[in-house]
Each structure stands twice: as structure tokens, then as C-alpha cells.
């Protein structure tokens, strides 16, 4: 008999029936894990993106999917998810973790990074800060995956036009990123990065190149990211 206790963020659900669903979570110790949850009025409220849950996985040896029980809510993002932009941000982060992290291989740095970014969004629920928080999380996730260098002299002098970048190799792509922005991410805390004097407009090209790097890494277009960027642009125009 297997009995595992975990703490993890909800990053995906797959319905099995009207009364059961597969829940994918990113846990503190074991990375991405899945369990079958029986749906009740209480447990249905625990399926929102990036809710942090305490739970148990229980089942027999060699069982492909374990049952999920003893579920309790550790922290939530209900206020953030009540706004469409905030919900889009949460869904994008959940998607990134689901697709970029391997099953059963934990990285406590990723878990802490996500928690820190969510905390800042709760502390400062200003949509104008969302582009920076998202950029900060995406850069560090790519770094943890070995795709972005740290502590190297980065050059933006690639000589490439916007139409050249989609076909460029990985080294060229990361060299196309703004070195000042990367240094700000790698050398400061998230709080300091949000308070930095960098203008939001300077992040536009960096966000675009990051999108290309993610597409190269995962092998397909990120529709959640495209929707998020579109919503961020729309909200930015409304706030001018």
C-alpha cells in the first residue's frame, strides 16, 4: 500500500466522469504528480489554477494513478482569478509548469519561484505589474531548464531583424534578449525588479523573444502565452 503526503499547486485537471477527475499538481518534494480526486461540493472548489493544496496520494503498488484524499486548502488565488487578466496569468503559469516540468522530478527552486511570484501578485494586484512578474518567472524557469545563461556578458548586437529571429538558433535567440533586463532579473529580487525604473515599453521586445525561446523549447505555439500577451497589451492601452 502506498501513502504519500504532499503539498502542491494545481496545474491541470482532466475529467474522468461527472464524479471523478485527474488532478495534476506541482509538489514541493516530488515535482509534477497526478491523482484521481472524487468530486464533491468542497473538492470542486479546489480545482482552480495554482491553488496550493495539502493532500495525500493513496493506492496499491504499481497502480498507475493513485487516489487523492485528505485534501485541504493551503493558500488560494481567488481574488486574482476573479479578474479575467489575472485568471489568464494563472492559467499560463500552470500551463508552463505542466509542460516544462517532468513527472516525479522535483525542483524546489521552481516551487519557491512560483510561490514568490504569486505572493507578489497578491501583494500588488496591479495589472501594470503583471508583465514584469511574468517575465521574471519565465526567465528563471528557462534558466532552471538550462536554456538561459547567467553571469555571462550578453550582447544584443545580433544584427538580426524581427523576421530573422524565428529561424535563429538558441544561442542567437538568448543573445537577442536585452542584457540589462536579464541582469535585472538575475541580480535583483522580484520586489526590486518590480520597483525598477525600467519602462514597461522596454519589455515588449524581450517578451517577444522569450516567446520564441519557449516555442523552441516546447516544440509548439503557446496559446496561453499569446492570450496573456494580448490581454496585457489591451489592459495597457486602457490604462493610458
NORRADA-V478326 format. One record per residue. RES is the residue in one small letter. NEAR is the number of other C-alpha atoms within 8 Angstrom. Layout:
((RES;NEAR) (RES;NEAR))
//
This chain:
((x;6) (x;8) (x;8) (x;7) (x;8) (x;11) (x;10) (x;11) (x;12) (x;17) (x;15) (x;11) (x;10) (x;7) (x;8) (x;8) (x;6) (x;6) (x;8) (x;11) (x;13) (x;12) (x;14) (x;13) (x;13) (x;15) (x;14) (x;12) (x;8) (x;11) (x;15) (x;15) (x;11) (x;10) (x;12) (x;12) (x;12) (x;9) (x;11) (x;7) (x;6) (x;7) (x;11) (x;8) (x;7) (x;9) (x;10) (x;7) (x;11) (x;12) (x;14) (x;12) (x;14) (x;13) (x;12) (x;12) (x;14) (x;12) (x;11) (x;8) (x;6) (x;4) (x;7) (x;4) (x;8) (x;12) (x;10) (x;13) (x;9) (x;7) (x;10) (x;7) (x;10) (x;8) (x;7) (x;8) (x;10) (x;6) (x;7) (x;11) (x;12) (x;8) (x;8) (x;7) (x;11) (x;11) (x;11) (x;12) (x;11) (x;11) (x;12) (x;11) (x;8) (x;13) (x;11) (x;8) (x;10) (x;12) (x;8) (x;7) (x;9) (x;8) (x;7) (x;8) (x;9) (x;10) (x;10) (x;8) (x;6) (x;9) (x;11) (x;8) (x;9) (x;9) (x;8) (x;8) (x;11) (x;9) (x;8) (x;10) (x;12) (x;10) (x;6) (x;7) (x;9) (x;7) (x;10) (x;6) (x;10) (x;11) (x;11) (x;11) (x;12) (x;9) (x;9) (x;10) (x;11) (x;9) (x;12) (x;9) (x;9) (x;11) (x;11) (x;8) (x;7) (x;7) (x;8) (x;9) (x;7) (x;6) (x;4) (x;5) (x;5) (x;6) (x;10) (x;9) (x;6) (x;8) (x;4) (x;7) (x;6) (x;5) (x;6) (x;8) (x;11) (x;6) (x;5) (x;8) (x;6) (x;9) (x;6) (x;9) (x;13) (x;10) (x;13) (x;11) (x;14) (x;10) (x;11) (x;6) (x;9) (x;10) (x;9) (x;9) (x;12) (x;8) (x;6) (x;9) (x;7) (x;10) (x;7) (x;8) (x;11) (x;9) (x;6) (x;6) (x;4) (x;5) (x;6) (x;8) (x;5) (x;8) (x;11) (x;8) (x;8) (x;10) (x;9) (x;8) (x;13) (x;11) (x;10) (x;11) (x;11) (x;10) (x;11) (x;9) (x;6) (x;8) (x;6) (x;6) (x;5) (x;9) (x;6) (x;10) (x;9) (x;8) (x;9) (x;12) (x;8) (x;8) (x;9) (x;12) (x;8) (x;8) (x;9) (x;9) (x;7) (x;6) (x;5) (x;4))
//
